[in-house]
Each structure stands twice: as structure tokens, then as C-alpha cells.
Amino acid sequence: MFIDSAKMAVRAGDGGRGCVAFRREKFVPRGGPSGGDGGDGGSVVLVVASGYNTLLHVHHRRLVKASRGEHGKGSNKTGADGSDVVVPVPLGTVVRDAATGELLGDLVTEGERLVVARGGRGGRGNARFATATNQAPRRAEPGGSGEQRELELELKLMADLGLVGMPNAGKSTLLSRVSAARPKVADYPFTTLEPYLGVVRSAADEFRTLVMADIPGLIEGAHHGAGLGIQFLRHVERCRALAHLVDLADPTALEGRVDTIRAELESYSASLHRRTWLLVGTKLDAVADREAAFAELAAVAGSHGVGWCAISAVTGEGLERLIGMLFHLIEEREHP
């Protein structure tokens, strides 16, 4: 199951309290203070870990609690620190404070760590308060309270290229042809119910790859939640470039279909609307009048100032040219 958002309460451990104690040794009259400090409380830490691509493992984990520090002891013994609790999260996790909306971290690097609740500091024992004028203090500090808060976790997939378009535009079929990913493919709308990632290799250099994301189909009103809408638009935000797929066999006006998706992207995020993109006509094998289809595709692409390509993921026609154009598109983003 693909879960890309979750709420989780975290509570760090309290610090241990300091100890009030005095030395009790034979032949040592008036032994001085010997109360040790309390240990620090454990913290709650999120860490980016490989092998995780969903928030399912934390979706039902309502409370994550670290252990408290031990209290100080006599003979100047410091209490043990509480153990940290480490919670693994997938690459691309955004962490916010649920109460304030404050952005706590955007975890985009493998192994990156984020302390979301810091443990309380251990209290000082009475040995810390001894002075020349107060050689037998009878005071010690209580331990500090550990932080606690409720978190909102949101996963935004990390991909080089995002496939966008209306339902049944051929996005899943394309991904399954150019990568090892196996998204569901069927002849009805909203076949894709969750994003899929696939690794595409360059035909010119087998060591060059790009990560392609198949995003569920968008319809008018998606930025308000229509269809599968806004719950998956967030995954397009991290893509460095977009491939906008349109069904060439669809008799409705191509320009209107393109404008609808462009408007949804702009309504969701102005920066997303400005992202580099390529117009890709699909299902070329089902087109009767190719010249007219190419002319319409070229005209719409020209009006938006972008490149275009026509393919058939079923027969493989145009795929090699498309992959080359996609790699060029990513390279332009890396070296503008």
C-alpha cells in the first residue's frame, strides 16, 4: 500500500534529577557533597533510510517516545542518558509541526538525520553547588522536560522526470516499456491509483540513467481535489522536468486538453507551471490521419514554445527518439 502522508506524536525523554548526597567514609569527618548529575533524556530522530518508499510503517504509529535519563547517584555517579529513538523515513520526506505548520525539515539526502524532539537536560547534583562559603549544599536540580510535538509527514517522490496528462493518456504503458517498472495498465480511466517510479537507461550510454515517475491522471479541478487530484500533484513538485502526454487518438481538441492540464499545474504551483517540459503524443498506432495529428501536435507545442514527439508505446515507434529528447531535457536543467 502506498501511503504518502502521516501524522505522528513524538515525545523526548525527560532528564534525570540531580542527587543530594554526602561522602560517608571512615576516618573522613564532615565528608563533602557527592551527589551526581542526572542523565540527559533520549531524543526522537528521523533518518533517511534506503529500502523505504512509503510512510506506511509510521502511518499507524501514533506515539514515538524516547526513554528518560536516569537520576544521579551518590559518590558523584552520573545517571545514564536515555536512549534515542531513531525512526527511518523514505527519501523526500517533508516534516512539519502539526500545530504551527512550521517546516522542520526537508529530507532529501540519504542518511540525513533530523532531531524532531530533543531530550531534556539532566539536573545537576549537589556536588555542583559547593562553594567556599557553602561547603555542604543541600540542593539539586530536577531534570529538564523533553520536547513533545505532533508531526505531519509528507512524502514527495524524488524523480528526474514526471509523466503528467489526463487519465488513459498512456503514461503507465510508456513507463512499463522504457523501464522495469510494472504499473497497472488497463483501458479505463484512473487505472493508476498511486505513483510509480522507473529507471530509464540511455541508449547511447548504459551508465546514464534517469528516474521517471508515473503520476495518476489529472482532470479539470485536480488542484481542488477532483479525481485523484491534489493528493498526487505534490509528487510532481520535485521532478526536474515534465513530459506531458496526450492521446493522439482522442477526437477532442488537443489544444484544449493540453491547456486544461497546464491550468491545473499553474493553479497548484506557479513554479511547477514554469518547469521545463516536453509535449508527447501517444497511441500513434491508433491514429488514422498521421499528417493531421503531427500538424496539430506541432502547432500546440509551438504555441507553448516546447519540443514535441509522437510515439506508440505498444509498437515501440518513436521511443528511442523520445528517450534521447528526455535525457537532453534533463541535461539542460543540469547545465542551463
FIDRENVEX-260445 format. One line per 4 residues: number of its first residue (from 1); their letters; for each residue x, y, z of C-alpha. Coordinates in steps of 0.001 Angstrom, whole numbers. Example, Ala and Ser with C-alpha at 12.3 -4.5 7.8 and 13.67 -1.06 7.14 Angstrom:
<atoms>
1	AS	12300,-4500,7800 ~ 13670,-1060,7140
</atoms>
This chain:
<atoms>
1	MFID	0,0,0 ~ 1345,3441,-934 ~ 990,5915,1951 ~ 2456,9375,1324
5	SAKM	1238,11282,4394 ~ 1064,10512,8101 ~ 688,12144,11500 ~ 2779,11114,14451
9	AVRA	3212,12386,18014 ~ 6771,12383,19364 ~ 7901,12769,22947 ~ 11510,13006,24028
13	GDGG	12656,11665,27393 ~ 12917,13892,30476 ~ 16286,14455,32059 ~ 17066,12649,35322
17	RGCV	17133,14718,38507 ~ 20343,15526,40327 ~ 21188,13773,43579 ~ 21725,15213,47090
21	AFRR	24322,13054,48856 ~ 27381,13374,51103 ~ 30508,11311,51449 ~ 30402,8687,54150
25	EKFV	33947,7385,54589 ~ 35729,6038,57634 ~ 38230,8467,59149 ~ 36931,11298,56880
29	PRGG	34899,13636,59107 ~ 32479,16074,57516 ~ 32589,14433,54102 ~ 31688,16887,51335
33	PSGG	28761,16740,48866 ~ 28875,13836,46414 ~ 25548,13971,44568 ~ 25893,13179,40882
37	DGGD	24102,14727,37897 ~ 21058,13220,36234 ~ 21383,11752,32763 ~ 20045,13515,29655
41	GGSV	16762,12282,28188 ~ 16721,10467,24862 ~ 15739,12304,21671 ~ 13498,11286,18763
45	VLVV	15387,11342,15467 ~ 14184,10840,11889 ~ 16750,9399,9495 ~ 16535,8843,5734
49	ASGY	16966,5121,5127 ~ 17174,3104,1923 ~ 14543,467,1414 ~ 11645,2730,2338
53	NTLL	9461,4289,-374 ~ 6268,4882,1609 ~ 5185,6133,5044 ~ 3145,3005,5726
57	HVHH	5429,1899,8584 ~ 4698,5114,10552 ~ 1097,5636,9453 ~ -335,3773,12460
61	RRLV	2467,4649,14867 ~ 606,7274,16861 ~ 3246,7938,19552 ~ 7009,7611,19469
65	KASR	8538,8037,22908 ~ 12190,8109,23941 ~ 13361,6933,27371 ~ 14153,9318,30205
69	GEHG	17577,9827,31749 ~ 18412,8073,34993 ~ 18653,10062,38230 ~ 22041,10973,39649
73	KGSN	23508,8882,42468 ~ 25852,9305,45388 ~ 29641,9063,45069 ~ 29412,11551,42184
77	KTGA	27822,8986,39882 ~ 26061,10489,36888 ~ 22831,8847,35768 ~ 22801,7094,32390
81	DGSD	21471,9012,29417 ~ 18169,7907,27888 ~ 18339,6085,24562 ~ 17460,7931,21367
85	VVVP	14650,6550,19223 ~ 15526,6510,15512 ~ 12623,6406,13048 ~ 13539,5566,9406
89	VPLG	11769,7563,6697 ~ 11970,7472,2876 ~ 13949,9909,786 ~ 11900,13033,28
93	TVVR	10037,13253,3356 ~ 8875,16725,4395 ~ 8406,17218,8155 ~ 6184,19930,9677
97	DAAT	4902,20809,13134 ~ 1198,19929,13010 ~ 199,22711,15422 ~ 2056,25633,13830
101	GELL	2723,24428,10283 ~ 6425,25232,10775 ~ 8725,23398,8362 ~ 11108,21342,10494
105	GDLV	12988,19638,7702 ~ 13026,18501,4082 ~ 14939,15229,3966 ~ 16458,14810,510
109	TEGE	19826,13164,1238 ~ 20482,9503,2011 ~ 21402,9102,5685 ~ 20258,12621,6620
113	RLVV	19157,12961,10264 ~ 16632,15334,11828 ~ 16080,15669,15585 ~ 12339,16338,15925
117	ARGG	12136,16168,19744 ~ 15196,16868,21874 ~ 15632,15145,25218 ~ 15608,17110,28466
121	RGGR	18881,18020,30119 ~ 19836,16142,33286 ~ 19686,18102,36532 ~ 22855,18953,38468
125	GNAR	23627,17187,41730 ~ 24561,18976,44943 ~ 28288,18463,44329 ~ 27959,21120,41607
129	FATA	26800,23759,44088 ~ 29638,23523,46608 ~ 31422,26826,47209 ~ 33891,28174,49734
133	TNQA	31036,29678,51737 ~ 28568,26820,51216 ~ 30540,23614,51565 ~ 27535,21372,52275
137	PRRA	24795,22393,49814 ~ 21541,20518,50091 ~ 20097,21458,46755 ~ 19955,19704,43387
141	EPGG	18188,20414,40128 ~ 15259,18489,38682 ~ 15705,17165,35173 ~ 14518,19230,32206
145	SGEQ	11407,18194,30313 ~ 11810,16537,26929 ~ 10247,18199,23904 ~ 6960,16878,22594
149	RELE	5009,17757,19487 ~ 2789,16317,16785 ~ 4341,15928,13372 ~ 2906,15953,9868
153	LELK	4959,13832,7489 ~ 4530,14197,3749 ~ 6344,12205,1099 ~ 7256,13845,-2193
157	LMAD	8836,11409,-4616 ~ 12321,12158,-5899 ~ 12419,11786,-9691 ~ 14168,13391,-12659
161	LGLV	11112,13370,-14896 ~ 7385,13297,-14185 ~ 4754,11968,-16599 ~ 1604,14084,-16475
165	GMPN	-1577,14079,-18503 ~ -5224,13127,-18457 ~ -6378,9618,-17461 ~ -5649,6978,-20107
169	AGKS	-3078,9135,-21882 ~ -652,6186,-21941 ~ 1650,7158,-19053 ~ 1738,3730,-17403
173	TLLS	2206,1942,-20717 ~ 5153,4188,-21570 ~ 6792,3635,-18176 ~ 6402,-136,-18493
177	RVSA	8037,-94,-21961 ~ 11089,2037,-21130 ~ 11831,734,-17608 ~ 11450,-2352,-15421
181	ARPK	8505,-799,-13545 ~ 5209,-2637,-13849 ~ 2352,-233,-13153 ~ -1195,-1414,-13788
185	VADY	-2286,-909,-17401 ~ -5953,-1113,-18465 ~ -8406,560,-20848 ~ -10369,2588,-18288
189	PFTT	-9693,5929,-16562 ~ -7705,6213,-13308 ~ -6030,2834,-13752 ~ -3039,4249,-11844
193	LEPY	-4023,4796,-8217 ~ -563,5591,-6866 ~ 2708,6980,-8272 ~ 5239,4581,-9759
197	LGVV	8959,5094,-10307 ~ 11058,3519,-13022 ~ 14715,3806,-14018 ~ 15302,4553,-17712
201	RSAA	18686,3842,-19297 ~ 20173,5855,-22127 ~ 20589,4007,-25423 ~ 23868,5875,-26045
205	DEFR	25410,5197,-22624 ~ 24214,2329,-20410 ~ 25637,4046,-17325 ~ 23441,7120,-17790
209	TLVM	20019,6798,-16216 ~ 17070,8935,-15232 ~ 14281,8237,-12776 ~ 10802,8567,-14294
213	ADIP	7629,8999,-12215 ~ 4177,7963,-13437 ~ 1641,10269,-11763 ~ -2079,9316,-11692
217	GLIE	-4140,11107,-14368 ~ -5217,14709,-13840 ~ -8584,16225,-14732 ~ -10061,19703,-14521
221	GAHH	-10319,20766,-10892 ~ -7469,18469,-9778 ~ -5871,21263,-7717 ~ -9110,21354,-5684
225	GAGL	-9074,17578,-5226 ~ -11136,16468,-8240 ~ -10351,12929,-9367 ~ -7197,11745,-7626
229	GIQF	-6089,15370,-7832 ~ -4150,17154,-5181 ~ -3075,14070,-3244 ~ -620,13225,-6032
233	LRHV	202,16637,-7508 ~ 2732,17047,-4683 ~ 4849,14297,-6239 ~ 5368,16321,-9412
237	ERCR	6901,19214,-7445 ~ 10324,17579,-7093 ~ 10599,16485,-10741 ~ 13235,18457,-12610
241	ALAH	11303,18241,-15871 ~ 7910,17043,-17105 ~ 6650,15053,-20069 ~ 3049,15981,-20881
245	LVDL	1357,13034,-22592 ~ -1697,13484,-24826 ~ -3714,10787,-26592 ~ -3497,11393,-30356
249	ADPT	-6400,9013,-30973 ~ -8751,11130,-28839 ~ -11086,13098,-31179 ~ -11473,16077,-28809
253	ALEG	-9367,19181,-29419 ~ -5771,18542,-28419 ~ -5117,22179,-27517 ~ -7984,22204,-25008
257	RVDT	-6715,19058,-23290 ~ -3217,20483,-23008 ~ -4486,23822,-21683 ~ -6587,22052,-19046
261	IRAE	-3586,20246,-17555 ~ -1381,23345,-17822 ~ -4009,25339,-15932 ~ -4175,22708,-13171
265	LESY	-405,22750,-12739 ~ -375,26550,-12573 ~ -3248,26631,-10049 ~ -1409,24176,-7821
269	SASL	2037,25800,-8058 ~ 3329,28669,-10184 ~ 6870,27230,-10077 ~ 5544,23870,-11282
273	HRRT	3880,25577,-14248 ~ 7261,27092,-15200 ~ 9036,23723,-15077 ~ 10759,22586,-18287
277	WLLV	8502,20236,-20230 ~ 8025,18283,-23434 ~ 4780,17519,-25281 ~ 4425,13829,-26166
281	GTKL	1682,12481,-28435 ~ 817,8843,-27627 ~ -1076,5930,-29226 ~ 314,6706,-32654
285	DAVA	-584,3179,-33749 ~ -4299,4046,-33401 ~ -4143,7265,-35467 ~ -5670,7143,-38958
289	DREA	-4500,10538,-40281 ~ -935,10935,-39059 ~ -166,14102,-41014 ~ -3068,15946,-39417
293	AFAE	-2123,14618,-35960 ~ 1502,15709,-36376 ~ 437,19150,-37604 ~ -1884,19671,-34618
297	LAAV	744,18399,-32156 ~ 3426,20672,-33645 ~ 1099,23690,-33574 ~ 196,23223,-29906
301	AGSH	3834,22621,-28927 ~ 4880,25707,-30882 ~ 2284,27876,-29135 ~ 3825,26884,-25794
305	GVGW	7405,27106,-27028 ~ 8310,23483,-26232 ~ 9533,20461,-28151 ~ 7301,17576,-29183
309	CAIS	7459,13913,-30050 ~ 4938,11295,-31216 ~ 5180,7684,-30032 ~ 3447,4350,-29828
313	AVTG	4332,2555,-26589 ~ 2621,-563,-27973 ~ 4716,-917,-31136 ~ 7770,934,-29824
317	EGLE	7661,3547,-32600 ~ 9350,6811,-31590 ~ 10519,5552,-28177 ~ 14240,5775,-28932
321	RLIG	13863,9374,-30123 ~ 11744,10234,-27078 ~ 14293,8824,-24620 ~ 17028,10845,-26291
325	MLFH	14933,14009,-26015 ~ 14199,13314,-22340 ~ 17872,12899,-21473 ~ 18619,16124,-23336
329	LIEE	15864,17849,-21374 ~ 17386,16734,-18048 ~ 20875,17757,-19157 ~ 19594,21240,-19975
333	REHP	18250,21501,-16421 ~ 21626,20406,-15010 ~ 23693,22663,-17266 ~ 21483,25599,-18362
</atoms>
